[in-house]
Structure formats: structure tokens, C-alpha cells
């Protein structure tokens, strides 16, 4: 399995002001700790040069890479001019074949892995796995781009924050269509690429009766600190591009993990030293 994400700083902006850099460390540590990755798996990050240079200068990314038993690979992308360009990188299978595999999983930086990803490995044979979220008639999903006859409040919408695929010609065609539609939209929609992700799930997969895997809803929680016994992903979505808002959510999530699951291994008890005149020899 390949697990991948995209980390970028808009062209002309300072990576030091990019709060998604902080989110990346939380994202990466949870994938490594909880994802259940093993032999043959790897993590790929599509990242622009200014941002990776900042990581190398300001943060000790080398420590994580050198201590991880799972390969972590970085691949350079061009600094995007606008957010839609940056978010379209996730669909760039032709340009970045290194993210393609018999089972590849894309995860946004505001989605945290909390349990093993084993069920995702069922995706195979030139297909896509999607995650239901909301309804297709909502503008955040397909409301602005789908034909009227498909805007039914009983039809599901799908998040583009989490999806998996088994690479093949059908998947590549799907990804190209989503990417180029996203790049042509000006100004970008609030959820940027997501309406087009939904549009082509319906037009290229469901309407043509092609196979689509759907992750059971019990495996995903959305914007909650309440613990779940079944979740694989905790999705802290909202306000695309607003790194500061997302960082606060992830910090709250970490705090809830600490409070709900405090440390159980206590260090051995050592009594306090008593000193009157002479200091102890260290």
C-alpha cells in the first residue's frame, strides 16, 4: 500500500507562516503509529521545494525518517499559484506515477489515522474507494456541477479528503477529468476540487454501472473529540486553506487523546533526596 498526501506553500508565500507544516507532523506520526503499515508499504509526500527546504532547516524531519521502519519518500512539485492548483496534485497520477500502486490511499492533512488501514487493502482491479459524506445536492459536493436530475437529497455526496484506488486506465481517466475540471474553475468553489470529484463519481462510475468501493461510515468520524471504538479516520475538515483553524482542531484532538487515554506505565518510585548542608554528588 502507498499512503500519500500533499503539502504545499503557495508561490510567493513564506513556508514559516504555513500552519499545514505543523499539521503534517501530526498527520505523519499518526499514520506511522496507527496505520498498521508493514513490509512493501510506503508513505509518499508531494511537496514544493520551498516547503521541503523549510522542513530541512527548521524542523528535524530527518529524525522521523531515520527512525521509521516504513519508507517515507518526498517528491517535488511546483509551488502552486493558487489553492486549486495545489489541491489538484492529489489527482496527478500521470505526472507522479510514484503514488500509484495496486492499492494507493490519499489522506488530507486534516484527517488523522487512529486505527490500522487493513480494510483499505480490499481495493483492487482498476477501481476507486470513496467515503460518503453529506448529500450530492449540497453545493459542497455536487450541487453546482451535476445535472438537475441527479440533485436528489437522497443521493450521497463523497469527501475528497479520503479516497483510495487501484491504478489502471479507468482510474487514470477519472483522475484526469477531476484534475482538469478543478483547474479550469475560476474562482474555485469553497470545497475546491470536491464538487468535481463527486461529479465524475456519478458520471464515470455510478451512471455507467462501474464498480465503486464505499468505506463503511462507521470507520470515519467528523469534527468530533468523542472517542470511537470503530473509527479508522478522524476527519477535521472545514475552511480549506485555513491552516490556523485546522491546527487548533488537531491540538484539541491530541489533548482529548491524552485525557481519555492517560499513560498507564508509571516510572519506578524513587523517594526524594533530603539535603541539609552538602549537595549530593551527581
Secondary structure, DSSP 8 states (H G I E B T S, - for coil): -EEEEEE---TTS-GGG-THHHHHHHHHHHHHHHS---TT-EEEEEEEHHHHHHHHHHS-HHHHHHH-SSEEEEEEE---SSHHHHHGGGG-TTT-GGG--SSEEEE-TTEEE-S--GGGGG--SS-EEEEEEEETTSTTTTTTTS-GGG--TTSEEEEEEEEEE--SHHHHHHHHHHHHHHHH-SS--TTTTHHHHHHHIIIIIITTT--EEEE-GGGEEES--S--SS-SEEE---STT-HHHHHHHHHHHHHHHHHHS--------------SSS----
